[in-house]
Amino acid sequence: MKNNPVFPYILILAFGIGLIFFMSINGAGKSEEAHEEGGETSEQADGAALVQGCIGCHGGDLTGGMGPNLHGIALSKEEIIDVLVNGKGAMPAGAAKGNEEAVADYILSLE
């Protein structure tokens, strides 16, 4: 009986699918462990996710681009919220819709 040349490819495919399934199941619980072990707080993670829309103007690390550097910004929390709500210059109004406080806290945490 001859060996089927497709068999190794099918075996590799099955192994790959099984590995992807195992890794996704295994990784599902890791985010909670990271928070418990002193990783980012949920507020920091939320703020970091919310500012992803800001990187187009403020740069990938928010140190400036077309918009100003947000690290160590000399504005109060209330002033940042006002800019997020009402806009200022090229900054559009409503940039954080309903998440202004979390974004302001995140920006103030940047050093």
DSSP file (Angstrom, degrees, kcal/mol; ACC not computed):
  #  RESIDUE AA STRUCTURE BP1 BP2  ACC     N-H-->O    O-->H-N    N-H-->O    O-->H-N    TCO  KAPPA ALPHA  PHI   PSI    X-CA   Y-CA   Z-CA
    1    1 A M              0   0    0      0, 0.0     2,-0.2     0, 0.0     0, 0.0   0.000 360.0 360.0 360.0 133.7    0.0    0.0    0.0
    2    2 A K        -     0   0    0      1,-0.1     2,-0.3     0, 0.0     0, 0.0  -0.490 360.0-108.1 -82.2 151.2    1.4    3.4   -1.0
    3    3 A N        -     0   0    0     -2,-0.2    -1,-0.1     1,-0.1     3,-0.0  -0.578  30.1-121.5 -75.8 139.7    1.7    6.3    1.5
    4    4 A N    >   -     0   0    0     -2,-0.3     3,-1.0     1,-0.1    -1,-0.1  -0.735  14.9-152.1 -81.9 120.7   -0.8    9.1    0.9
    5    5 A P  T 3  S+     0   0    0      0, 0.0     4,-0.4     0, 0.0    -1,-0.1   0.646  92.7  59.0 -70.9 -12.3    1.2   12.3    0.4
    6    6 A V  T 3> S+     0   0    0      1,-0.2     4,-2.0     2,-0.1     3,-0.4   0.709  83.8  82.8 -85.8 -21.5   -1.6   14.4    1.8
    7    7 A F  H <> S+     0   0    0     -3,-1.0     4,-2.5     1,-0.2     5,-0.2   0.880  87.1  51.5 -54.9 -46.9   -1.6   12.7    5.2
    8    8 A P  H  > S+     0   0    0      0, 0.0     4,-2.4     0, 0.0    -1,-0.2   0.891 110.5  50.5 -60.5 -36.3    1.2   14.8    6.7
    9    9 A Y  H  > S+     0   0    0     -3,-0.4     4,-2.4    -4,-0.4    -2,-0.2   0.892 110.6  48.3 -67.5 -39.2   -0.5   18.0    5.7
   10   10 A I  H  X S+     0   0    0     -4,-2.0     4,-2.6     2,-0.2    -1,-0.2   0.900 111.6  50.7 -66.0 -40.7   -3.8   16.9    7.3
   11   11 A L  H  X S+     0   0    0     -4,-2.5     4,-2.4    -5,-0.2    -2,-0.2   0.918 111.3  47.5 -62.7 -44.3   -1.9   15.9   10.4
   12   12 A I  H  X S+     0   0    0     -4,-2.4     4,-2.6     2,-0.2    -2,-0.2   0.903 111.8  51.2 -64.1 -41.3   -0.2   19.3   10.6
   13   13 A L  H  X S+     0   0    0     -4,-2.4     4,-2.4     2,-0.2    -2,-0.2   0.929 111.4  46.7 -60.9 -46.7   -3.5   21.1   10.0
   14   14 A A  H  X S+     0   0    0     -4,-2.6     4,-2.3     1,-0.2    -2,-0.2   0.907 112.9  49.6 -63.3 -41.9   -5.2   19.1   12.8
   15   15 A F  H  X S+     0   0    0     -4,-2.4     4,-2.5     2,-0.2    -2,-0.2   0.919 111.1  49.8 -62.5 -43.7   -2.3   19.7   15.2
   16   16 A G  H  X S+     0   0    0     -4,-2.6     4,-2.4     2,-0.2    -2,-0.2   0.908 111.1  48.1 -62.6 -44.0   -2.4   23.5   14.4
   17   17 A I  H  X S+     0   0    0     -4,-2.4     4,-2.3     1,-0.2    -1,-0.2   0.913 112.8  48.9 -64.1 -42.2   -6.1   23.8   15.0
   18   18 A G  H  X S+     0   0    0     -4,-2.3     4,-2.6    -5,-0.2    -2,-0.2   0.894 111.1  50.2 -62.9 -40.5   -5.8   21.9   18.3
   19   19 A L  H  X S+     0   0    0     -4,-2.5     4,-2.7     2,-0.2    -2,-0.2   0.910 110.2  49.2 -65.8 -42.7   -2.9   24.1   19.4
   20   20 A I  H  X S+     0   0    0     -4,-2.4     4,-2.2     2,-0.2    -2,-0.2   0.919 112.3  49.0 -61.5 -43.7   -4.9   27.3   18.6
   21   21 A F  H  X S+     0   0    0     -4,-2.3     4,-2.2     2,-0.2    -2,-0.2   0.935 112.9  47.0 -61.3 -47.5   -7.9   25.9   20.5
   22   22 A F  H  X S+     0   0    0     -4,-2.6     4,-2.8     1,-0.2     5,-0.2   0.919 112.3  49.6 -61.3 -45.0   -5.7   25.0   23.5
   23   23 A M  H  X S+     0   0    0     -4,-2.7     4,-2.3     1,-0.2    -1,-0.2   0.872 111.0  49.2 -65.6 -36.7   -3.9   28.4   23.5
   24   24 A S  H  X S+     0   0    0     -4,-2.2     4,-1.0    -5,-0.2    -1,-0.2   0.906 114.2  45.0 -70.2 -39.6   -7.2   30.3   23.4
   25   25 A I  H  X S+     0   0    0     -4,-2.2     4,-0.5    -5,-0.2     3,-0.4   0.921 115.7  47.7 -66.3 -44.2   -8.7   28.3   26.3
   26   26 A N  H >< S+     0   0    0     -4,-2.8     3,-0.5     1,-0.2     4,-0.2   0.875 113.3  47.5 -65.3 -39.2   -5.5   28.6   28.3
   27   27 A G  H >X S+     0   0    0     -4,-2.3     3,-0.9     1,-0.2     4,-0.6   0.647  91.0  81.6 -78.7 -15.1   -5.1   32.4   27.7
   28   28 A A  H 3< S+     0   0    0     -4,-1.0     3,-0.4    -3,-0.4     4,-0.3   0.860  97.5  40.2 -61.4 -36.7   -8.7   33.2   28.6
   29   29 A G  T <X S+     0   0    0     -4,-0.5     4,-1.2    -3,-0.5     3,-0.3   0.530  95.4  83.8 -89.0  -6.0   -8.1   33.2   32.3
   30   30 A K  H <> S+     0   0    0     -3,-0.9     4,-2.2    -4,-0.2    -1,-0.2   0.796  79.1  63.1 -70.8 -28.7   -4.7   34.9   32.1
   31   31 A S  H  X S+     0   0    0     -4,-0.6     4,-1.7    -3,-0.4    -1,-0.2   0.904 103.7  48.2 -66.6 -38.7   -6.1   38.5   32.0
   32   32 A E  H  > S+     0   0    0     -4,-0.3     4,-2.0    -3,-0.3    -1,-0.2   0.901 110.7  52.2 -64.7 -40.0   -7.6   38.2   35.5
   33   33 A E  H  X S+     0   0    0     -4,-1.2     4,-1.9     1,-0.2    -2,-0.2   0.894 106.5  53.7 -62.6 -39.6   -4.4   36.7   36.8
   34   34 A A  H  <>S+     0   0    0     -4,-2.2     5,-2.4     1,-0.2    -1,-0.2   0.889 109.4  47.8 -63.5 -39.5   -2.4   39.7   35.4
   35   35 A H  H ><5S+     0   0    0     -4,-1.7     3,-1.1     1,-0.2    -1,-0.2   0.886 112.4  49.3 -68.3 -37.6   -4.7   42.1   37.2
   36   36 A E  H 3<5S+     0   0    0     -4,-2.0    -2,-0.2     1,-0.2    -1,-0.2   0.804 106.2  57.6 -70.9 -28.7   -4.4   40.2   40.4
   37   37 A E  T 3<5S-     0   0    0     -4,-1.9    -1,-0.2    -5,-0.2    -2,-0.2   0.241 130.1 -86.8 -89.2  13.9   -0.6   40.1   40.2
   38   38 A G  T < 5S+     0   0    0     -3,-1.1    -3,-0.2     2,-0.1    -2,-0.1   0.699  81.3 141.4  93.0  19.3   -0.2   43.9   40.0
   39   39 A G      < -     0   0    0     -5,-2.4    -4,-0.1     1,-0.2    -1,-0.1   0.102  66.9 -39.0 -71.5-162.4   -0.6   44.4   36.3
   40   40 A E        -     0   0    0      1,-0.1    -1,-0.2     2,-0.1    -2,-0.1  -0.289  66.9-116.0 -59.6 144.9   -2.5   47.4   35.0
   41   41 A T     >  -     0   0    0     -3,-0.1     4,-2.5     1,-0.1     5,-0.2  -0.402  27.9-109.4 -73.2 162.9   -5.6   48.4   37.0
   42   42 A S  H  > S+     0   0    0      1,-0.2     4,-2.6     2,-0.2     5,-0.2   0.858 120.7  54.6 -64.8 -32.7   -8.8   48.1   35.1
   43   43 A E  H  > S+     0   0    0      2,-0.2     4,-2.7     1,-0.2    -1,-0.2   0.914 109.4  46.7 -65.6 -41.7   -9.1   51.9   35.0
   44   44 A Q  H  > S+     0   0    0      2,-0.2     4,-2.8     1,-0.2    -2,-0.2   0.916 113.8  48.3 -65.2 -42.3   -5.6   52.2   33.4
   45   45 A A  H  X S+     0   0    0     -4,-2.5     4,-2.2     2,-0.2    -2,-0.2   0.912 112.9  48.2 -64.1 -41.7   -6.5   49.5   30.9
   46   46 A D  H  X S+     0   0    0     -4,-2.6     4,-2.3     2,-0.2    -2,-0.2   0.933 113.4  47.2 -63.5 -45.5   -9.8   51.2   30.1
   47   47 A G  H  X S+     0   0    0     -4,-2.7     4,-1.8     1,-0.2    -2,-0.2   0.903 111.1  51.4 -62.1 -42.0   -8.1   54.5   29.7
   48   48 A A  H  < S+     0   0    0     -4,-2.8    -1,-0.2     1,-0.2    -2,-0.2   0.888 112.0  46.9 -63.6 -38.5   -5.4   53.1   27.5
   49   49 A A  H >< S+     0   0    0     -4,-2.2     3,-1.1     1,-0.2     4,-0.2   0.883 110.5  53.0 -69.2 -37.8   -8.0   51.4   25.3
   50   50 A L  H >< S+     0   0    0     -4,-2.3     3,-0.8     1,-0.2    -2,-0.2   0.820 103.1  56.4 -69.4 -31.0  -10.0   54.6   25.1
   51   51 A V  G >X S+     0   0    0     -4,-1.8     3,-1.8     1,-0.2     4,-0.6   0.428  76.8  96.3 -83.7   3.7   -7.1   56.8   24.0
   52   52 A Q  G X4 S+     0   0    0     -3,-1.1     3,-0.7     1,-0.3     4,-0.2   0.816  80.7  57.2 -61.0 -28.5   -6.4   54.6   20.9
   53   53 A G  G <4 S+     0   0    0     -3,-0.8     3,-0.3    -4,-0.2    -1,-0.3   0.605 100.6  60.0 -74.7 -10.7   -8.4   57.0   18.9
   54   54 A C  G X> S+     0   0    0     -3,-1.8     4,-2.8     1,-0.2     3,-1.2   0.634  80.2  82.9 -90.3 -16.8   -6.1   59.8   20.0
   55   55 A I  H <X S+     0   0    0     -3,-0.7     4,-1.3    -4,-0.6    -1,-0.2   0.722  76.1  71.4 -67.9 -19.8   -2.9   58.4   18.5
   56   56 A G  H 34 S+     0   0    0     -3,-0.3    10,-0.3    -4,-0.2    -1,-0.3   0.875 118.5  17.1 -61.2 -36.5   -3.6   59.7   15.1
   57   57 A C  H <4 S+     0   0    0     -3,-1.2    10,-3.4    -4,-0.2     9,-0.8   0.764 132.0  43.8-103.8 -34.9   -2.9   63.3   16.3
   58   58 A H  H  < S-     0   0    0     -4,-2.8     6,-2.7     1,-0.2    12,-0.3   0.410 110.9-109.2 -97.4   2.7   -1.0   62.8   19.6
   59   59 A G    ><  -     0   0    0     -4,-1.3     3,-1.6    -5,-0.3    -1,-0.2   0.096  35.8 -73.4  88.1 157.8    1.3   60.0   18.4
   60   60 A G  T 3  S+     0   0    0      1,-0.3    -1,-0.1     4,-0.1    -5,-0.1   0.804 136.5  33.3 -58.9 -34.1    1.5   56.3   19.2
   61   61 A D  T 3  S-     0   0    0      3,-0.2    -1,-0.3    -3,-0.1    -2,-0.1   0.207 113.8-114.5-107.4  14.4    2.9   56.9   22.7
   62   62 A L  S <  S+     0   0    0     -3,-1.6     8,-3.0     1,-0.1     9,-0.6   0.714  80.3 125.8  62.1  25.1    0.9   60.2   23.1
   63   63 A T  S    S-     0   0    0      1,-0.3     6,-0.3     6,-0.2    -4,-0.2   0.301  79.3 -75.3 -94.7   9.6    4.2   62.3   23.2
   64   64 A G        +     0   0    0     -6,-2.7    -1,-0.3     4,-0.4     2,-0.2  -0.197  57.7 156.6 117.2 155.1    3.0   64.5   20.4
   65   65 A G  S    S-     0   0    0      2,-2.5    -7,-0.2    -8,-0.2    -8,-0.1  -0.528  88.7 -17.2-169.3-119.6    2.5   64.7   16.7
   66   66 A M  S    S+     0   0    0     -9,-0.8    -8,-0.2   -10,-0.3    -9,-0.1   0.850 139.0  52.8 -68.7 -34.3    0.1   67.1   15.1
   67   67 A G  S    S-     0   0    0    -10,-3.4    -2,-2.5     1,-0.2     3,-0.1  -0.502 104.4 -85.1 -94.8 169.0   -1.4   67.4   18.6
   68   68 A P        -     0   0    0      0, 0.0    -4,-0.4     0, 0.0     2,-0.2  -0.198  48.4 -86.7 -73.7 164.9    0.5   68.2   21.8
   69   69 A N        -     0   0    0     -6,-0.3    -6,-0.2     1,-0.1    -7,-0.1  -0.525  33.6-163.0 -65.5 129.9    2.4   65.9   24.1
   70   70 A L    >   +     0   0    0     -8,-3.0     3,-1.1   -12,-0.3     2,-0.4   0.516  57.3 105.1 -96.8  -6.3    0.0   64.5   26.7
   71   71 A H  T 3  S-     0   0    0     -9,-0.6    40,-0.2     1,-0.3    37,-0.1  -0.628  99.5  -3.2 -76.4 126.3    2.6   63.3   29.1
   72   72 A G  T 3  S-     0   0    0     38,-1.1    -1,-0.3    -2,-0.4    39,-0.1   0.820  90.2-173.6  64.1  31.9    2.9   65.6   32.1
   73   73 A I    <   -     0   0    0     -3,-1.1     2,-0.8    34,-0.3    -1,-0.2  -0.295  26.9-130.9 -62.1 141.2    0.2   67.9   30.6
   74   74 A A  S    S+     0   0    0      2,-0.0     2,-0.3     0, 0.0    -1,-0.1  -0.259  71.3 104.3 -92.8  48.0   -0.3   71.1   32.6
   75   75 A L        -     0   0    0     -2,-0.8     2,-0.1     3,-0.0    -3,-0.0  -0.930  68.1-120.5-123.8 151.1   -4.1   70.9   32.8
   76   76 A S     >  -     0   0    0     -2,-0.3     4,-2.3     1,-0.1     5,-0.2  -0.352  34.2-103.5 -79.4 169.1   -6.3   69.9   35.6
   77   77 A K  H  > S+     0   0    0      1,-0.2     4,-2.5     2,-0.2     5,-0.2   0.907 123.7  51.3 -59.0 -42.7   -8.7   66.9   35.3
   78   78 A E  H  > S+     0   0    0      1,-0.2     4,-2.2     2,-0.2    -1,-0.2   0.884 109.3  50.3 -64.3 -39.0  -11.6   69.4   34.9
   79   79 A E  H  > S+     0   0    0      2,-0.2     4,-2.1     1,-0.2    -1,-0.2   0.893 110.3  49.5 -66.7 -39.8   -9.8   71.2   32.1
   80   80 A I  H  X S+     0   0    0     -4,-2.3     4,-2.5     2,-0.2    -2,-0.2   0.932 111.0  49.7 -63.7 -45.3   -9.0   68.0   30.3
   81   81 A I  H  X S+     0   0    0     -4,-2.5     4,-2.4     1,-0.2     5,-0.2   0.902 108.9  53.2 -60.1 -41.2  -12.7   66.9   30.5
   82   82 A D  H  X S+     0   0    0     -4,-2.2     4,-3.1     1,-0.2     5,-0.4   0.909 109.9  47.4 -60.5 -43.0  -13.7   70.3   29.2
   83   83 A V  H  X S+     0   0    0     -4,-2.1     4,-2.2     1,-0.2    -2,-0.2   0.903 112.3  50.1 -65.3 -40.8  -11.4   69.9   26.2
   84   84 A L  H  < S+     0   0    0     -4,-2.5    11,-1.4     2,-0.2    10,-1.2   0.889 118.5  38.5 -64.2 -38.6  -12.8   66.4   25.6
   85   85 A V  H  < S+     0   0    0     -4,-2.4     9,-0.5     8,-0.2    -2,-0.2   0.933 132.4  22.1 -77.2 -48.1  -16.4   67.6   25.8
   86   86 A N  H  < S-     0   0    0     -4,-3.1     7,-0.3    -5,-0.2    -3,-0.2   0.591  98.3-134.6-101.4 -13.2  -16.2   70.9   24.0
   87   87 A G     <  -     0   0    0     -4,-2.2     2,-0.3    -5,-0.4    -1,-0.1  -0.007  10.1-135.8  77.5 168.5  -13.0   70.6   21.8
   88   88 A K  B >   -A   91   0A   0      3,-1.5     3,-2.3    -4,-0.1     2,-0.2  -0.819  58.2 -36.2-165.3 122.9  -10.3   73.2   21.5
   89   89 A G  T 3  S-     0   0    0      1,-0.3    -1,-0.0    -2,-0.3     0, 0.0  -0.437 133.1  -9.6  61.5-124.3   -8.5   74.4   18.3
   90   90 A A  T 3  S+     0   0    0     -2,-0.2    -1,-0.3    -3,-0.1   -23,-0.0   0.583 112.3 106.2 -80.8 -10.3   -8.1   71.3   16.1
   91   91 A M  B <  S-A   88   0A   0     -3,-2.3    -3,-1.5     1,-0.1     2,-0.1  -0.584  72.8-130.7 -72.1 120.5   -9.3   69.0   18.9
   92   92 A P    >   -     0   0    0      0, 0.0     3,-0.6     0, 0.0    -5,-0.3  -0.394  18.5-110.6 -74.5 150.3  -12.8   67.9   18.0
   93   93 A A  T 3  S+     0   0    0     -7,-0.3    -7,-0.2     1,-0.2    -8,-0.2  -0.441  98.1  28.3 -72.1 150.6  -15.6   68.1   20.6
   94   94 A G  T 3  S+     0   0    0    -10,-1.2     3,-0.5    -9,-0.5    -1,-0.2   0.793  70.4 149.8  72.5  29.6  -17.0   64.8   21.9
   95   95 A A  S <  S+     0   0    0    -11,-1.4   -10,-0.1    -3,-0.6    -2,-0.1   0.752  78.0  28.0 -68.6 -24.0  -13.8   62.8   21.5
   96   96 A A  S >  S-     0   0    0    -12,-0.4     3,-2.5   -45,-0.0    -1,-0.2   0.315  87.5-159.1-121.3   7.9  -14.4   60.5   24.4
   97   97 A K  T 3  S-     0   0    0     -3,-0.5   -12,-0.0     1,-0.3    -2,-0.0   0.613  76.9 -11.6   7.6  94.7  -18.3   60.5   24.5
   98   98 A G  T 3  S+     0   0    0      1,-0.1    -1,-0.3     3,-0.0     3,-0.1   0.313 126.9  76.5  84.5  -8.8  -19.2   59.4   28.0
   99   99 A N    <>  +     0   0    0     -3,-2.5     4,-2.4     1,-0.1     5,-0.2   0.076  52.9 119.9-117.8  22.2  -15.7   58.3   29.0
  100  100 A E  H  > S+     0   0    0      1,-0.2     4,-2.8     2,-0.2     5,-0.2   0.875  73.7  51.1 -58.6 -41.4  -14.2   61.7   29.6
  101  101 A E  H  > S+     0   0    0      2,-0.2     4,-2.5     1,-0.2    -1,-0.2   0.916 111.1  47.3 -66.2 -42.5  -13.4   61.0   33.2
  102  102 A A  H  > S+     0   0    0      2,-0.2     4,-2.2     1,-0.2    -1,-0.2   0.909 114.2  47.6 -64.2 -41.9  -11.6   57.8   32.5
  103  103 A V  H  X S+     0   0    0     -4,-2.4     4,-2.8     2,-0.2    -2,-0.2   0.921 112.0  50.0 -65.3 -43.3   -9.6   59.3   29.7
  104  104 A A  H  X S+     0   0    0     -4,-2.8     4,-2.4    -5,-0.2    -2,-0.2   0.915 110.8  49.5 -61.5 -43.3   -8.7   62.4   31.8
  105  105 A D  H  X S+     0   0    0     -4,-2.5     4,-1.1     2,-0.2    -1,-0.2   0.911 112.1  48.6 -61.0 -42.5   -7.5   60.1   34.6
  106  106 A Y  H >X S+     0   0    0     -4,-2.2     4,-0.7     2,-0.2     3,-0.5   0.932 110.9  49.3 -64.4 -45.8   -5.4   58.1   32.2
  107  107 A I  H >< S+     0   0    0     -4,-2.8     3,-1.0     1,-0.3   -35,-0.4   0.903 110.3  51.2 -61.7 -40.7   -3.8   61.2   30.7
  108  108 A L  H 3< S+     0   0    0     -4,-2.4    -1,-0.3     1,-0.2    -2,-0.2   0.748 104.4  58.7 -68.4 -22.1   -3.0   62.5   34.1
  109  109 A S  H << S+     0   0    0     -4,-1.1    -1,-0.2    -3,-0.5    -2,-0.2   0.631  84.1 101.8 -81.3 -12.5   -1.3   59.2   35.0
  110  110 A L    <<        0   0    0     -3,-1.0   -38,-1.1    -4,-0.7   -37,-0.1  -0.480 360.0 360.0 -71.8 139.1    1.1   59.6   32.1
  111  111 A E              0   0    0    -40,-0.2    -1,-0.1    -2,-0.2   -40,-0.1   0.367 360.0 360.0-121.3 360.0    4.6   60.7   33.0
